[in-house]
Amino acid sequence: MQVIETEISAVKRVIPKRHGDDRGWFSEVYRADVLAEHGIANAFVQDNQSFSAPAGTIRGLHFQVAPNAQAKLIRVLAGAILDVAVDIRADSATYGRHVAVRLDAAGGEQLFVPAGFAHGFCTLEPNTMVAYKVDAYYSPADDRNLRWNDPAIGIEWPVAEADAILSGKDKGAPLLADLGRVF
């Protein structure tokens, strides 16, 4: 398993090794000891899974605030996504910047997103299934979101704004400038 820092060092790409033969392949997709060697020592407590039928579905940008802030380890089980993490840590040198990584089932790469980041993704293929581990339980009282298309963040989404498929909650999310200090 490889763990590689992104342009924002707290966000990491996790690339499990696949061992293949004529039957297919085998991969260890989670190893606490290997991840801990690379600074990911989170105790994950909940696994989540989402399914999006159409390509162009955007989920996010979501996060939870303290005391239930969540780190996430995201992977794609079917299809492909553009996965995005936005730094919303007020005192961070990279506040308001983002990392965008393509994740797909064929490659098996994962993305680690620490607490203090808003997370979201856009499906690149129909029938995309995403699974992710979190290190704090879902808490409706602490659940927040950030506008997916905030021009101050400048995410280059792979879908036109008019064609993006969003929940009502995500359509009405606040801009970064209106978010206030959350971390």
Backbone torsions as a table, in degrees:
resi	resn	phi	psi	omega
1	MET	NA	129.9	176.4
2	GLN	-102.8	142.6	173.1
3	VAL	-125.3	121.4	-173.5
4	ILE	-124.5	130.1	175.4
5	GLU	-69.6	147.1	174.2
6	THR	-96.2	-172.4	178.8
7	GLU	-63.8	-19.1	168.4
8	ILE	-110.8	107.2	-166.4
9	SER	-58.9	-24.6	179.5
10	ALA	-70.2	-24.3	178.4
11	VAL	-93.3	129.5	-173.6
12	LYS	-128.8	141.3	171.3
13	ARG	-87.4	132.5	178.8
14	VAL	-116.5	119.6	-175.4
15	ILE	-119.3	99.0	177.6
16	PRO	-68.9	144.5	176.5
17	LYS	-81.2	137.6	176.3
18	ARG	-105.5	133.8	178.3
19	HIS	-109.4	109.8	-173.2
20	GLY	-113.6	157.2	171.4
21	ASP	-151.4	-166.2	-175.3
22	ASP	-67.4	-12.2	177.9
23	ARG	-87.2	-21.2	-174.7
24	GLY	140.8	-130.6	-179.0
25	TRP	-150.2	164.1	175.8
26	PHE	-131.7	144.3	179.9
27	SER	-150.1	137.5	168.9
28	GLU	-85.0	111.6	-175.8
29	VAL	-93.9	-11.4	177.7
30	TYR	-147.1	121.9	175.7
31	ARG	-136.6	106.1	-177.2
32	ALA	-57.5	-39.4	-177.5
33	ASP	-67.0	-42.7	179.7
34	VAL	-67.5	-43.6	179.1
35	LEU	-63.3	-40.4	179.4
36	ALA	-61.2	-36.3	177.1
37	GLU	-60.1	-22.1	-178.7
38	HIS	-109.1	19.0	174.7
39	GLY	86.8	7.7	177.6
40	ILE	-106.7	90.3	-176.8
41	ALA	-112.7	23.9	-178.3
42	ASN	-66.5	141.6	174.1
43	ALA	-94.6	99.6	-178.0
44	PHE	-73.6	135.7	-172.8
45	VAL	-120.3	-11.0	-175.5
46	GLN	-149.5	138.9	173.2
47	ASP	-108.6	134.2	178.8
48	ASN	-120.3	153.7	178.5
49	GLN	-143.7	138.7	175.7
50	SER	-129.2	151.1	175.9
51	PHE	-126.5	131.3	177.9
52	SER	-125.0	116.7	-177.9
53	ALA	-69.0	-51.0	-178.2
54	PRO	-90.6	148.1	168.0
55	ALA	-66.8	152.3	-178.9
56	GLY	88.9	7.4	175.0
57	THR	-79.2	128.8	176.4
58	ILE	-111.9	129.1	175.0
59	ARG	-119.6	114.2	178.9
60	GLY	129.3	-179.6	13.1
61	LEU	-94.1	120.4	-172.3
62	HIS	-112.8	153.8	173.3
63	PHE	-164.7	165.2	172.6
64	GLN	-121.1	143.6	178.1
65	VAL	-94.0	168.3	177.7
66	ALA	-59.8	145.5	11.6
67	PRO	-90.2	10.0	-178.2
68	ASN	-118.9	33.3	175.6
69	ALA	-59.2	144.0	-174.3
70	GLN	-120.6	137.3	161.9
71	ALA	-94.4	152.4	-176.9
72	LYS	-133.8	145.9	171.3
73	LEU	-122.3	109.6	-168.7
74	ILE	-106.5	138.5	172.1
75	ARG	-146.1	159.9	-177.9
76	VAL	-106.6	128.1	179.1
77	LEU	-93.0	-29.2	177.1
78	ALA	-151.1	137.9	179.0
79	GLY	86.3	-150.0	-176.1
80	ALA	-155.8	152.5	178.3
81	ILE	-139.5	158.5	160.8
82	LEU	-98.3	114.5	-176.1
83	ASP	-99.8	134.7	-172.6
84	VAL	-131.2	136.0	174.1
85	ALA	-125.9	127.0	-179.0
86	VAL	-113.0	126.2	179.3
87	ASP	-73.5	116.0	178.2
88	ILE	-119.1	25.7	175.5
89	ARG	-83.8	111.5	-171.1
90	ALA	-54.6	-36.1	-177.0
91	ASP	-94.2	8.4	-177.7
92	SER	-80.5	143.4	175.5
93	ALA	-66.4	-18.7	-179.3
94	THR	-109.2	20.6	179.3
95	TYR	-53.2	131.0	177.9
96	GLY	83.6	-8.1	176.7
97	ARG	-88.2	162.5	-177.3
98	HIS	-136.5	162.4	172.2
99	VAL	-118.9	135.0	176.6
100	ALA	-127.8	126.5	-176.1
101	VAL	-134.8	134.9	173.4
102	ARG	-78.9	128.0	173.7
103	LEU	-120.7	138.4	176.5
104	ASP	-146.0	160.7	-179.4
105	ALA	-66.0	-33.5	-177.7
106	ALA	-63.6	-39.4	-177.4
107	GLY	-89.7	-30.4	176.8
108	GLY	78.9	4.4	179.6
109	GLU	-65.2	149.7	179.2
110	GLN	-122.9	164.6	175.6
111	LEU	-128.7	129.2	174.2
112	PHE	-97.0	123.6	179.7
113	VAL	-119.1	113.4	-177.7
114	PRO	-76.1	166.6	172.0
115	ALA	-58.8	148.6	-177.7
116	GLY	98.2	3.8	178.5
117	PHE	-124.5	141.5	168.9
118	ALA	-85.7	141.7	-175.4
119	HIS	-126.8	141.9	174.7
120	GLY	-161.8	171.3	178.3
121	PHE	-153.3	160.3	174.5
122	CYS	-121.6	130.0	178.4
123	THR	-74.4	134.7	-179.2
124	LEU	-99.8	-14.6	-179.4
125	GLU	-135.7	154.3	173.8
126	PRO	-67.2	158.6	175.7
127	ASN	56.6	51.7	-179.6
128	THR	-95.5	133.1	179.1
129	MET	-119.7	127.6	-177.7
130	VAL	-119.7	137.4	176.3
131	ALA	-124.0	141.5	176.5
132	TYR	-150.6	144.4	175.6
133	LYS	-92.9	145.7	174.8
134	VAL	-130.2	152.9	-177.3
135	ASP	-102.9	12.3	171.8
136	ALA	-146.0	147.1	-178.8
137	TYR	-68.8	153.4	175.6
138	TYR	-60.0	132.6	179.9
139	SER	-133.2	103.3	-179.8
140	PRO	-54.9	-34.4	-178.9
141	ALA	-67.9	-24.2	-177.1
142	ASP	-106.9	1.2	-177.4
143	ASP	-75.8	131.2	-179.4
144	ARG	-139.4	168.5	173.9
145	ASN	-148.1	167.4	-176.3
146	LEU	-132.6	144.1	-176.8
147	ARG	-59.4	125.0	-175.4
148	TRP	-63.2	-31.9	-174.1
149	ASN	-113.5	29.3	179.2
150	ASP	-59.3	119.4	-178.9
151	PRO	-63.9	-23.9	178.7
152	ALA	-67.6	-25.5	179.1
153	ILE	-88.5	-40.0	173.0
154	GLY	73.9	36.7	177.2
155	ILE	-71.3	131.5	176.2
156	GLU	-91.7	86.4	-179.5
157	TRP	-72.5	148.0	-177.5
158	PRO	-85.7	22.9	179.2
159	VAL	-141.8	141.6	177.1
160	ALA	-65.8	146.7	-178.4
161	GLU	-54.2	-41.2	-178.8
162	ALA	-68.2	-22.8	-177.6
163	ASP	-98.8	-8.6	-178.1
164	ALA	-66.5	138.6	179.1
165	ILE	-104.9	116.1	-173.6
166	LEU	-132.8	158.0	171.2
167	SER	-77.2	161.9	175.0
168	GLY	-59.6	-39.3	178.7
169	LYS	-59.5	-45.0	-178.0
170	ASP	-71.9	-32.3	177.7
171	LYS	-63.1	-34.5	-175.7
172	GLY	-98.8	15.6	-177.3
173	ALA	-67.9	151.8	-179.8
174	PRO	-73.7	156.9	172.6
175	LEU	-75.7	160.2	178.4
176	LEU	-55.5	-42.4	-179.2
177	ALA	-62.7	-24.6	-177.9
178	ASP	-100.5	-1.5	-174.5
179	LEU	-70.8	-35.2	-173.9
180	GLY	79.8	-178.6	-178.8
181	ARG	-83.1	112.2	180.0
182	VAL	-110.3	-19.8	176.8
183	PHE	-138.9	NA	NA
